[in-house]
Amino acid sequence: MIERLNARLSDELTAINQYIVHAEICENWGYSKLHDMAKKRAIDEMKHAEMHIARILFLEGMPIVSKLNAINIGKDIPLQHANDKVAEDTAVADYNEDIRFATEIGDNGTREMLESILKDEEAHLDQLEVHISQLEQLGVQHYLSEQRS
């Protein structure tokens, strides 16, 4: 379980970096609504990372905070959303698998924590799917004009 929690910790730390960079790019380009959305997602991921660290320590393991996965920065907003959606799709799949594993080994404390995080990841995925759909329906220019404050 500790190995799986460290893998999810790496995922969360990677997501934090990707989302913060995307947030700051959006702020730089004047898309304050997108900045706020990506920044909130990054903060959620920070909370998840903290939960993983606490749980790993509780299980008498050592959190590995020096391992990041590939960070995929989008050169434009559609690519940022697409990259973030891939990260969230992967997170949902991985959390579901880890919940199954935690249930299998009878680690209900970890299972409950993972289920809580899964709900957040599903909400992030849903939000991204809405924005990707709006991009497709409205076109990039109109969508982006709606993202300014």
Order of alpha helices (4+ residues) and beta strands (2+ residues): alpha-alpha-alpha-alpha-alpha
